[in-house]
Amino acid sequence: MAEVSNELMYEVLKAVQARLEQVDGKVDEVKQETQAIRTQMQAVRQELLGIHQELGGIHSTLTRHESRLDRIGARLELSDASVP
């Protein structure tokens, strides 16, 4: 078995330290990517909220129009049975 010397331990520790620095760099990259994804998700949430609000407005408008058409039909004494 090879003798373990201080120099050998020092070389191994240097290699471990270099590897840890690489891992730290990768962790920083992952953190940045995660933050970018969070930012994009927030933008998507805001867009979906806007779409939801717009659909609510459209629904309200359609409801108003339907009610108005019902009143017009009642005034003109129209019914579904009279339509061929």
N, C-alpha and C positions, 0 to 999 in steps of 0.2 A: 504494500500500500504506500502511496506517495506521502511524503512527509508534508505536513501542513505548516507552511511558514507564514510569517507576517506579510511578506511580499505577495504571496499567493492570496491570502485573505484580502489584502488591499486591492488587488486586481479584481477579485470577485466582487467586492463591495463597490468598486468603481463601475463595473458592468451593471450591477443592480441599480445604482444611482442613475446611470444613463437611461436605463429602461424605465425607471420611475418618472424621469423627466419626460420621456415619450408619452407615458400614460397620462401624466398631468396635461400635456398638450392636447391629447385626444379628448380628455374630459372637458377641457376648456372649449374645444370645438363642439362637442355635444351640447354643452350649456348654451352656446351661441345659437346653435341650430334649434334647440328647444325654445329659446326665447323668440326666435323668428317665427316658429310655428305658432306660439302663443299669440303673437301679434297678428298673424294671418287669421287665426281662429277668431280673435276679437273683431276683426274687420268683417268676417263672414257673419258673425252674430249680429253686428250692426246692420249689415245688408239685409239679413233675414227679418230683423225687427222692422226695417223700413218697408219691406215687401208685405209683411203682416199688417202693418198699419194701412198701407195702400189698399190691400184687399178688403180691409174693414170699411174703408171709405167707399169702395166700389160696391160692396154689399149694401151699404146704407143707401147709396144712390139707386141701386136696383130695387130695393124695397120701396123707396119713395115713388119710383116710376110705376111699379106694380100697383101700388095703392091708387095712384092717380088714374091709371088705366082702368082699374076696377070702378072708380067713381064715374069715369067717362062712359063706361059700358052701362052702368046703372042708369045714368041720365038718358042715354040713347035707347034704353030698354033692350039692350043686346043680351043674348044668352047663347051659351054653347050649342043648344039644341037647334037654334035657327041657322047655324052655319052648316052648309051641305057637306 
